[in-house]
Amino acid sequence: MGQYQIGQENRRYNPEALVKYFRFRPWLVWGRILTIIWFFSGFVLGMKSDEWLGKAEQNQPLRATQLRKIITRLGPTFIKVGQALSTRPDLIRKDFLEELIKLQDQLPPYSNAIAFQTIEKELGRPLEEVYSEITPNPVAAASLGQVYQARLHSGEEVAVKVQRPNLRPVLNLDLYLMRWAAGWLAPWLPLNLGHDLQTIVDEFGTKLFEEIDYFNEGRNAEKFATNFRDDPRVKVPAIYWRYTSDRVLTLEWINGFKLTDTQSIKQAGLDQNKLIEIGVTSGLKQLLEYGFFHADPHPGNLFATVDGQMAYIDFGMMDQLTEEMKETLVDALVHLVNQDYIELAEDYVKLGFLAPNTDIRPIVPALEAVLTNAMGASVSSLNFKTITDSFSELMYEYPFRVPAKFALIIRSLVTQEGIALSLNPDFKIVEVAYPYIAKRLLKGETPPLRRRLLNLLFKNGKFQWERLEDLIAIARADNSFDLLPTAQMGLQFLLSEEGQYLRQQLLLALTEDDRLHTAEVQSLWNLIKDELQPNRLFDVALGALSDFSKERTAAILPVFNAFNGKSGK
């Protein structure tokens, strides 16, 4: 089994094959290990010598550049880690951050001659037959490939992405070493931290191999575009399949600015807060609506267009959530807001953060203490980093673990929040996330969402009037939210067989404690009356009643008769 075989023929990540191959080639393994140790030991010794000589501050720019060069020389696996760190201004000090940002699209290119030969070989025709013009040098160089700007003979302006040569052998060796290191470290770590360490490496390896399959990336882009076809704020480039292969991808050219280029964004008159809102909302849609999410949203992959759109340009690393997982994520958010920590602990079991046989009783008080503290006096003070930092405290004391699937989700969320922080240091994810979640629940397009809305509005059997007001007020923070379609859907649901329980609960809520809750109803009416104009309200009622049968009318009459009897007291 030669290196050519494992490097070139294996199109998918196969950890078993790697173990068999490298077990009998220790010279390759130890050569790579010594290279990694040599580079990083020099960096660490340099940092220490700066401290001993009192030159730490003076040499900071030098050490930051040194670190970037080490990561670059060690190749794509290390560059991916550096890219992730480059999106965290709250974790990495500024001088190092400025250098790591260069890993997003300012990496050293490889030979243009080799790149053009790759295009001709992959597409099976001379370069001039494919493109009427192409830049002589790449416009961007990334960890796995480099990009040229070109024009098709039909006139369309395109980006041509060409993969780096001999990529698979390098990735295979690094992933083998990462997997070996994970297996060696796992027994020395707390059980919960070491539990899925190799699985997380395998998940990363699988996604990395998917990322270097450009056919796969093209299909991902089209699926992503289909999901966001009704959202004009999100831009996805078209794929030109005729000029695409496993190692060459031709796609629509996007004119715009990197999200970290705040100066250009301001000069273009674009609203940074609006861009943050688009980014966070589209991220939530990916996770909670479509279940198909971008697992590598670093700033080199995201652009602000001159029209104020958010453009995604790289779809190599994507992942899919099951319907059950999406629903459980919404449940966890509802239970967090409700501070129902027993149910939240059960959600963690369903999501795989706790083993199925875990006794959650001792965990619930700790969960309550940590998350209540993380949320602070106000929900508006919450951010994702606060939650992850607080959660990491629990992982050392209780049997929490990070499932491989969620390692990518957490990376995606942390990265997106890091991008938002670079645009606005005062950004709070809840300010954008809450209106989106409130709208999703109030619209209640599906039975599961309607059930979750009921769970949110009823606590311990009592209707939460203030929570309904808060949901409406939060949803209306988004100017695009129209209450009328929600009111029509709500009325239809209320009059349906499915809404029988809600009718009974609303009746009990209105007459709770043997009195009519007119003050709460009046307060709610004052909140929504401006939107519910008589003519629009009449249309809503007609729409809701249009398919209302005599049988269903008879079914709800006893409820209204009971309500009238009680109100007459």
C-alpha positions as CSV (number, residue, x, y, z in Angstrom):
1,M,0.0,0.0,0.0
2,G,2.0,3.0,-1.2
3,Q,1.7,6.6,-0.3
4,Y,0.1,7.3,-3.7
5,Q,-2.6,4.9,-2.9
6,I,-3.6,6.3,0.5
7,G,-2.9,9.9,-0.6
8,Q,-4.7,10.0,-3.9
9,E,-7.1,7.1,-4.3
10,N,-8.8,7.3,-0.9
11,R,-11.3,10.2,-1.5
12,R,-12.8,9.8,2.0
13,Y,-11.3,10.0,5.5
14,N,-10.6,6.4,6.7
15,P,-9.0,6.3,10.2
16,E,-8.6,2.5,10.1
17,A,-6.6,2.7,6.8
18,L,-4.4,5.4,8.3
19,V,-3.6,3.4,11.3
20,K,-2.6,0.3,9.2
21,Y,-0.6,2.5,6.8
22,F,1.4,4.6,9.3
23,R,2.0,1.8,11.8
24,F,4.6,0.4,9.5
25,R,6.1,3.7,8.5
26,P,7.4,5.2,11.8
27,W,10.0,7.3,10.0
28,L,7.2,9.4,8.4
29,V,5.4,9.8,11.8
30,W,8.5,10.7,13.8
31,G,9.8,12.9,11.1
32,R,6.6,15.0,11.3
33,I,6.5,14.9,15.1
34,L,10.1,16.2,15.3
35,T,9.3,18.9,12.8
36,I,6.3,20.1,14.9
37,I,8.3,20.0,18.1
38,W,11.2,21.9,16.5
39,F,9.1,24.7,15.3
40,F,7.1,25.2,18.5
41,S,10.0,24.7,20.9
42,G,11.8,27.6,19.1
43,F,8.8,29.8,19.5
44,V,8.3,29.0,23.2
45,L,12.0,29.5,23.9
46,G,11.9,32.8,22.1
47,M,8.9,34.0,24.2
48,K,10.7,32.9,27.4
49,S,14.0,34.6,26.4
50,D,12.0,37.8,25.8
51,E,10.6,37.6,29.3
52,W,14.1,37.0,30.9
53,L,15.6,39.9,28.9
54,G,12.7,42.2,29.6
55,K,11.9,42.5,25.9
56,A,8.5,40.8,25.9
57,E,6.5,43.9,24.9
58,Q,9.2,45.1,22.4
59,N,9.3,41.8,20.6
60,Q,5.5,41.1,20.6
61,P,5.1,41.9,16.8
62,L,8.1,39.7,16.0
63,R,6.7,36.7,17.9
64,A,3.2,37.2,16.4
65,T,4.7,37.0,12.9
66,Q,6.9,34.1,13.9
67,L,3.8,32.2,15.1
68,R,1.9,32.8,11.8
69,K,4.9,31.6,9.8
70,I,5.2,28.5,11.9
71,I,1.5,27.7,11.4
72,T,1.8,28.4,7.7
73,R,4.8,26.1,7.3
74,L,3.2,23.3,9.2
75,G,0.4,23.2,6.6
76,P,-3.4,23.1,6.2
77,T,-4.3,21.3,9.4
78,F,-2.6,23.8,11.6
79,I,-3.8,26.7,9.4
80,K,-7.4,25.6,10.1
81,V,-6.8,25.9,13.8
82,G,-5.2,29.3,13.3
83,Q,-8.2,30.4,11.3
84,A,-10.5,29.5,14.1
85,L,-8.5,31.4,16.6
86,S,-8.3,34.4,14.3
87,T,-12.0,35.0,14.9
88,R,-11.8,35.4,18.7
89,P,-10.7,38.9,19.6
90,D,-11.9,38.2,23.1
91,L,-9.4,35.2,23.4
92,I,-6.4,36.2,21.4
93,R,-4.4,39.4,22.1
94,K,-4.4,42.0,19.4
95,D,-0.9,41.6,18.0
96,F,-1.3,37.9,17.6
97,L,-4.8,38.3,16.2
98,E,-3.7,40.7,13.5
99,E,-1.2,38.1,12.3
100,L,-3.6,35.1,12.5
101,I,-6.2,37.0,10.5
102,K,-3.7,36.8,7.6
103,L,-4.3,33.0,7.6
104,Q,-7.8,33.5,6.2
105,D,-6.7,34.5,2.7
106,Q,-3.2,35.8,2.7
107,L,-1.3,32.6,2.7
108,P,1.7,32.0,0.4
109,P,0.5,30.8,-3.0
110,Y,1.9,27.9,-4.9
111,S,3.2,27.9,-8.4
112,N,0.9,29.4,-11.0
113,A,2.2,27.0,-13.6
114,I,1.2,24.0,-11.4
115,A,-2.2,25.6,-10.8
116,F,-2.9,26.2,-14.5
117,Q,-1.7,22.6,-15.3
118,T,-4.2,21.3,-12.7
119,I,-7.1,23.3,-14.4
120,E,-6.2,21.9,-17.8
121,K,-5.8,18.4,-16.6
122,E,-9.0,18.4,-14.5
123,L,-11.2,20.1,-17.1
124,G,-9.6,18.2,-20.0
125,R,-9.0,21.3,-22.3
126,P,-6.5,24.1,-22.7
127,L,-6.9,27.1,-20.4
128,E,-7.8,29.5,-23.2
129,E,-10.7,27.3,-24.2
130,V,-12.2,27.5,-20.7
131,Y,-11.7,31.2,-19.8
132,S,-11.4,34.2,-22.1
133,E,-9.2,35.8,-19.5
134,I,-7.7,34.8,-16.1
135,T,-5.5,36.7,-13.7
136,P,-1.8,35.7,-14.0
137,N,-1.6,35.4,-10.2
138,P,-4.1,34.3,-7.6
139,V,-6.3,37.0,-5.9
140,A,-6.4,34.9,-2.7
141,A,-4.5,31.9,-1.3
142,A,-6.2,29.8,1.4
143,S,-5.2,26.6,3.4
144,L,-6.5,24.1,0.8
145,G,-6.3,26.0,-2.5
146,Q,-6.0,29.4,-4.2
147,V,-8.4,31.5,-6.2
148,Y,-8.1,33.3,-9.6
149,Q,-10.4,35.8,-11.1
150,A,-11.5,34.9,-14.6
151,R,-14.1,35.5,-17.3
152,L,-15.9,32.9,-19.3
153,H,-16.3,33.1,-23.0
154,S,-20.0,33.8,-22.4
155,G,-19.0,36.9,-20.5
156,E,-19.7,36.0,-16.8
157,E,-17.1,37.0,-14.3
158,V,-16.1,34.0,-12.2
159,A,-13.8,32.8,-9.4
160,V,-11.7,29.8,-10.1
161,K,-10.7,27.8,-7.1
162,V,-7.8,25.4,-7.6
163,Q,-6.7,22.9,-5.0
164,R,-3.1,22.7,-3.7
165,P,-1.0,19.8,-5.0
166,N,-0.4,16.6,-2.9
167,L,-2.9,17.7,-0.3
168,R,-4.3,14.3,0.8
169,P,-1.0,12.8,1.9
170,V,-0.3,15.8,4.2
171,L,-3.8,15.7,5.7
172,N,-3.6,12.0,6.2
173,L,-0.4,12.2,8.3
174,D,-1.6,15.2,10.4
175,L,-4.9,13.6,11.1
176,Y,-3.2,10.3,12.1
177,L,-1.0,12.3,14.5
178,M,-4.0,14.2,15.9
179,R,-5.9,10.9,16.4
180,W,-2.8,9.3,18.1
181,A,-2.4,12.4,20.4
182,A,-6.1,12.3,21.2
183,G,-5.9,8.6,22.2
184,W,-2.8,9.3,24.3
185,L,-4.3,12.3,26.0
186,A,-7.7,10.9,26.7
187,P,-6.8,8.7,29.7
188,W,-5.1,11.7,31.4
189,L,-8.1,13.9,31.0
190,P,-11.3,13.8,33.0
191,L,-13.6,11.1,31.6
192,N,-16.0,13.6,30.1
193,L,-13.3,15.5,28.3
194,G,-11.4,12.5,27.0
195,H,-14.5,10.5,26.1
196,D,-15.1,11.6,22.5
197,L,-11.7,13.1,21.7
198,Q,-10.8,10.7,18.9
199,T,-14.4,10.9,17.6
200,I,-14.1,14.6,17.4
201,V,-10.9,14.2,15.4
202,D,-12.6,11.8,13.1
203,E,-15.5,14.2,12.6
204,F,-13.0,16.9,11.8
205,G,-11.1,14.6,9.4
206,T,-14.4,13.6,7.7
207,K,-15.3,17.2,7.1
208,L,-11.8,18.1,6.0
209,F,-11.9,15.4,3.3
210,E,-15.4,16.6,2.2
211,E,-13.9,20.1,1.9
212,I,-11.3,19.0,-0.6
213,D,-14.0,17.4,-2.8
214,Y,-15.1,20.4,-5.0
215,F,-18.0,18.4,-6.4
216,N,-19.3,18.1,-2.9
217,E,-18.7,21.8,-2.2
218,G,-20.7,22.7,-5.3
219,R,-23.7,20.5,-4.2
220,N,-23.5,22.1,-0.8
221,A,-23.6,25.6,-2.3
222,E,-26.7,24.8,-4.3
223,K,-28.5,23.2,-1.3
224,F,-27.6,26.2,0.9
225,A,-28.9,28.6,-1.9
226,T,-32.2,26.6,-2.0
227,N,-32.6,27.0,1.7
228,F,-32.1,30.8,1.5
229,R,-33.9,31.4,-1.8
230,D,-36.6,33.5,-0.1
231,D,-34.1,35.6,1.9
232,P,-32.7,38.4,-0.3
233,R,-30.2,39.4,2.4
234,V,-28.1,36.3,1.9
235,K,-26.1,35.9,-1.3
236,V,-24.8,32.5,-2.6
237,P,-22.7,32.3,-5.7
238,A,-23.9,30.2,-8.7
239,I,-21.8,27.1,-9.6
240,Y,-20.7,26.6,-13.2
241,W,-20.7,22.8,-13.3
242,R,-19.3,22.6,-16.9
243,Y,-16.0,24.1,-15.5
244,T,-15.9,22.2,-12.2
245,S,-14.1,19.0,-11.2
246,D,-12.9,17.3,-8.0
247,R,-10.0,19.7,-7.7
248,V,-11.2,22.8,-9.7
249,L,-14.3,24.8,-8.8
250,T,-15.7,27.6,-11.0
251,L,-18.3,29.8,-9.3
252,E,-19.8,33.3,-9.6
253,W,-17.5,36.2,-8.7
254,I,-18.7,38.2,-5.7
255,N,-17.8,41.8,-5.3
256,G,-17.7,42.8,-1.7
257,F,-15.7,43.4,1.5
258,K,-14.4,40.9,4.1
259,L,-16.5,41.3,7.3
260,T,-13.3,42.2,9.2
261,D,-12.6,45.1,6.8
262,T,-14.6,47.5,8.9
263,Q,-13.1,50.6,7.3
264,S,-14.2,49.6,3.8
265,I,-17.7,48.6,5.2
266,K,-18.1,52.1,6.8
267,Q,-16.9,53.9,3.6
268,A,-19.4,52.0,1.6
269,G,-22.1,53.3,3.9
270,L,-23.1,49.8,5.1
271,D,-24.8,49.3,8.5
272,Q,-22.5,47.1,10.6
273,N,-25.2,46.2,13.1
274,K,-27.5,45.2,10.2
275,L,-24.7,42.9,8.9
276,I,-24.4,41.4,12.3
277,E,-28.1,40.8,12.4
278,I,-28.0,39.0,9.0
279,G,-25.1,36.9,10.1
280,V,-26.6,35.8,13.4
281,T,-30.1,35.3,12.0
282,S,-28.9,33.3,9.0
283,G,-26.8,31.2,11.5
284,L,-29.8,30.5,13.6
285,K,-31.9,29.6,10.5
286,Q,-29.2,27.1,9.5
287,L,-29.3,25.4,12.9
288,L,-32.9,25.6,13.9
289,E,-34.9,25.7,10.6
290,Y,-32.9,23.9,7.9
291,G,-30.5,21.8,10.0
292,F,-27.9,22.3,7.3
293,F,-25.2,24.6,8.6
294,H,-21.9,26.2,7.7
295,A,-19.2,24.7,10.0
296,D,-16.4,27.1,8.9
297,P,-17.8,30.7,8.8
298,H,-14.5,32.5,9.3
299,P,-14.2,36.1,7.8
300,G,-12.3,34.8,4.7
301,N,-15.5,32.9,3.8
302,L,-18.0,35.8,4.5
303,F,-18.4,39.0,2.5
304,A,-20.5,42.1,2.8
305,T,-21.7,43.1,-0.7
306,V,-22.1,46.7,-1.8
307,D,-25.9,46.1,-1.6
308,G,-25.7,45.2,2.0
309,Q,-26.1,41.4,1.5
310,M,-24.1,38.8,3.4
311,A,-22.3,36.6,0.9
312,Y,-21.1,33.1,1.8
313,I,-18.4,32.0,-0.6
314,D,-17.1,28.7,0.7
315,F,-19.2,25.6,1.3
316,G,-16.6,22.9,1.8
317,M,-17.2,22.3,5.5
318,M,-20.9,21.8,6.1
319,D,-22.9,19.5,8.4
320,Q,-26.5,18.3,8.8
321,L,-28.7,18.1,11.9
322,T,-31.6,15.6,12.3
323,E,-35.1,16.9,12.8
324,E,-35.1,15.5,16.3
325,M,-31.8,17.4,17.1
326,K,-33.3,20.7,15.7
327,E,-36.4,20.3,17.8
328,T,-34.4,19.5,21.0
329,L,-32.2,22.6,20.4
330,V,-35.4,24.7,20.4
331,D,-36.6,22.9,23.5
332,A,-33.3,23.7,25.2
333,L,-33.6,27.4,24.4
334,V,-37.2,27.4,25.7
335,H,-36.2,25.6,28.9
336,L,-33.3,28.0,29.4
337,V,-35.6,31.0,29.1
338,N,-38.1,29.3,31.4
339,Q,-35.3,28.3,33.8
340,D,-36.7,24.8,33.8
341,Y,-33.4,23.2,34.6
342,I,-34.7,19.6,35.1
343,E,-36.0,19.7,31.5
344,L,-32.8,21.4,30.3
345,A,-30.8,18.6,31.8
346,E,-33.0,16.1,30.0
347,D,-32.4,18.0,26.8
348,Y,-28.6,17.6,27.4
349,V,-29.2,13.8,27.6
350,K,-31.1,13.8,24.3
351,L,-28.4,15.9,22.6
352,G,-25.6,13.6,23.9
353,F,-23.9,16.0,26.3
354,L,-24.9,13.5,29.1
355,A,-24.9,9.7,28.8
356,P,-28.4,8.2,28.7
357,N,-28.1,6.5,32.1
358,T,-26.8,9.6,33.9
359,D,-28.5,10.5,37.2
360,I,-29.4,14.2,36.5
361,R,-30.6,14.9,40.1
362,P,-27.2,16.2,41.4
363,I,-26.5,18.0,38.1
364,V,-29.7,20.1,38.1
365,P,-28.7,22.4,41.1
366,A,-25.3,23.0,39.6
367,L,-26.8,23.7,36.2
368,E,-29.2,26.2,37.8
369,A,-26.4,27.9,39.7
370,V,-24.0,28.3,36.8
371,L,-26.5,29.3,34.1
372,T,-28.5,31.7,36.3
373,N,-25.2,33.4,37.1
374,A,-24.2,33.3,33.4
375,M,-27.4,35.0,32.4
376,G,-26.9,37.7,35.0
377,A,-29.6,40.1,36.1
378,S,-30.9,40.5,32.6
379,V,-31.1,38.1,29.6
380,S,-29.8,40.9,27.5
381,S,-26.4,40.5,29.2
382,L,-26.0,36.9,27.9
383,N,-23.5,36.0,25.2
384,F,-22.4,32.7,23.8
385,K,-18.9,32.9,25.3
386,T,-20.4,33.4,28.8
387,I,-22.4,30.2,28.4
388,T,-19.4,28.2,27.0
389,D,-17.1,29.5,29.8
390,S,-19.7,28.6,32.4
391,F,-20.4,25.3,30.9
392,S,-16.7,24.4,30.8
393,E,-16.7,24.7,34.7
394,L,-19.4,22.1,34.8
395,M,-17.5,19.7,32.6
396,Y,-14.7,19.2,35.2
397,E,-17.2,18.4,38.0
398,Y,-20.0,16.5,36.3
399,P,-20.1,13.9,33.5
400,F,-20.7,16.3,30.6
401,R,-19.0,15.6,27.3
402,V,-19.0,17.3,23.9
403,P,-20.5,15.1,21.2
404,A,-18.5,15.1,18.0
405,K,-21.4,16.7,16.1
406,F,-21.6,19.6,18.5
407,A,-17.9,20.3,18.4
408,L,-18.6,21.7,14.9
409,I,-21.7,23.5,16.0
410,I,-19.9,25.2,18.9
411,R,-17.0,26.1,16.6
412,S,-19.5,27.6,14.2
413,L,-21.3,29.6,16.8
414,V,-18.2,30.8,18.6
415,T,-16.7,31.9,15.2
416,Q,-19.8,33.8,14.2
417,E,-20.0,35.6,17.6
418,G,-16.3,36.4,17.2
419,I,-17.0,38.0,13.7
420,A,-19.8,40.0,15.3
421,L,-17.5,41.2,18.1
422,S,-15.0,42.4,15.5
423,L,-17.7,44.5,13.9
424,N,-19.2,45.7,17.2
425,P,-17.3,45.0,20.5
426,D,-20.5,45.7,22.5
427,F,-22.4,43.0,20.5
428,K,-24.8,40.7,22.5
429,I,-26.0,37.7,20.6
430,V,-29.3,37.7,22.5
431,E,-30.3,41.1,21.0
432,V,-30.5,39.4,17.6
433,A,-31.3,35.8,18.6
434,Y,-34.3,36.5,20.8
435,P,-36.3,38.4,18.2
436,Y,-35.7,35.5,15.7
437,I,-36.7,32.8,18.2
438,A,-39.7,34.8,19.4
439,K,-40.9,35.2,15.8
440,R,-40.4,31.5,15.1
441,L,-42.4,30.5,18.1
442,L,-45.2,33.1,17.5
443,K,-45.6,32.0,13.9
444,G,-45.9,28.4,15.0
445,E,-45.7,27.0,11.4
446,T,-45.5,23.4,12.7
447,P,-47.1,21.4,15.5
448,P,-43.8,21.0,17.3
449,L,-43.2,24.7,17.3
450,R,-46.8,25.3,18.6
451,R,-46.1,22.9,21.4
452,R,-43.0,24.7,22.3
453,L,-44.9,28.0,22.4
454,L,-47.4,26.5,24.8
455,N,-44.5,25.2,27.0
456,L,-43.2,28.8,27.0
457,L,-46.5,30.5,27.8
458,F,-47.6,28.0,30.5
459,K,-45.6,27.5,33.6
460,N,-46.8,25.2,36.5
461,G,-50.2,25.2,34.8
462,K,-50.5,29.1,34.8
463,F,-50.6,31.3,31.8
464,Q,-47.6,33.7,31.6
465,W,-49.2,36.9,30.4
466,E,-46.0,38.9,30.8
467,R,-44.1,36.4,28.8
468,L,-46.5,36.6,25.9
469,E,-46.2,40.4,26.0
470,D,-42.4,40.1,26.1
471,L,-42.4,37.7,23.1
472,I,-44.5,40.1,21.0
473,A,-42.5,43.1,22.0
474,I,-39.2,41.3,21.2
475,A,-40.5,39.9,17.9
476,R,-41.6,43.4,16.9
477,A,-38.0,44.7,17.5
478,D,-37.6,43.4,13.9
479,N,-39.4,45.9,11.7
480,S,-40.1,43.1,9.2
481,F,-42.3,41.2,11.6
482,D,-46.0,41.5,10.9
483,L,-48.3,40.4,13.7
484,L,-51.4,39.9,11.5
485,P,-50.3,36.6,9.8
486,T,-49.4,35.3,13.3
487,A,-52.8,36.4,14.7
488,Q,-54.5,34.6,11.8
489,M,-52.5,31.4,12.3
490,G,-53.1,31.6,16.1
491,L,-56.8,32.0,15.6
492,Q,-57.0,29.1,13.2
493,F,-55.0,27.0,15.7
494,L,-57.3,28.1,18.5
495,L,-60.4,27.0,16.6
496,S,-58.9,23.7,15.5
497,E,-59.2,20.3,17.2
498,E,-55.5,20.6,18.0
499,G,-56.2,23.8,19.9
500,Q,-58.7,22.3,22.3
501,Y,-56.2,22.1,25.1
502,L,-55.2,25.8,24.5
503,R,-58.9,26.9,24.5
504,Q,-59.4,25.3,27.9
505,Q,-56.2,26.7,29.3
506,L,-56.9,30.2,28.1
507,L,-60.4,30.0,29.7
508,L,-58.7,29.0,33.0
509,A,-56.1,31.8,32.6
510,L,-58.8,34.4,31.9
511,T,-60.8,33.4,35.0
512,E,-57.9,32.3,37.2
513,D,-58.3,33.0,41.0
514,D,-62.1,33.3,40.3
515,R,-61.8,36.7,38.7
516,L,-61.6,38.0,35.1
517,H,-58.0,39.0,34.2
518,T,-59.2,42.2,32.3
519,A,-56.1,44.2,33.3
520,E,-53.7,41.6,31.6
521,V,-55.9,41.5,28.5
522,Q,-56.1,45.3,28.4
523,S,-52.3,45.5,28.7
524,L,-51.9,43.0,25.8
525,W,-54.4,44.9,23.7
526,N,-52.5,48.2,24.2
527,L,-49.4,46.5,22.9
528,I,-50.9,45.2,19.7
529,K,-53.9,47.5,18.9
530,D,-51.9,49.8,16.5
531,E,-51.3,46.8,14.2
532,L,-54.7,45.3,14.5
533,Q,-56.7,47.9,12.5
534,P,-60.4,47.0,12.1
535,N,-60.3,46.3,8.4
536,R,-57.2,44.1,8.7
537,L,-58.6,42.4,11.8
538,F,-61.8,41.6,9.8
539,D,-59.7,40.0,7.1
540,V,-57.8,37.9,9.6
541,A,-61.1,36.7,11.2
542,L,-62.5,35.8,7.8
543,G,-59.4,33.9,6.9
544,A,-59.4,31.9,10.1
545,L,-63.1,31.1,9.8
546,S,-63.1,30.2,6.1
547,D,-62.8,26.5,6.6
548,F,-64.4,26.3,10.1
549,S,-67.0,23.5,10.2
550,K,-70.3,23.3,12.1
551,E,-69.0,20.4,14.0
552,R,-66.0,22.4,15.3
553,T,-68.2,25.3,16.1
554,A,-70.3,23.0,18.2
555,A,-67.2,21.7,19.9
556,I,-66.1,25.1,21.2
557,L,-69.5,26.5,22.1
558,P,-69.4,24.9,25.6
559,V,-66.1,26.7,26.3
560,F,-67.5,30.1,25.4
561,N,-70.8,29.4,27.3
562,A,-68.8,28.5,30.3
563,F,-66.7,31.7,29.9
564,N,-69.9,33.8,29.6
565,G,-71.4,32.2,32.7
566,K,-68.3,33.0,34.6
567,S,-68.0,36.5,33.4
568,G,-71.6,37.2,34.4
569,K,-70.8,36.6,38.1
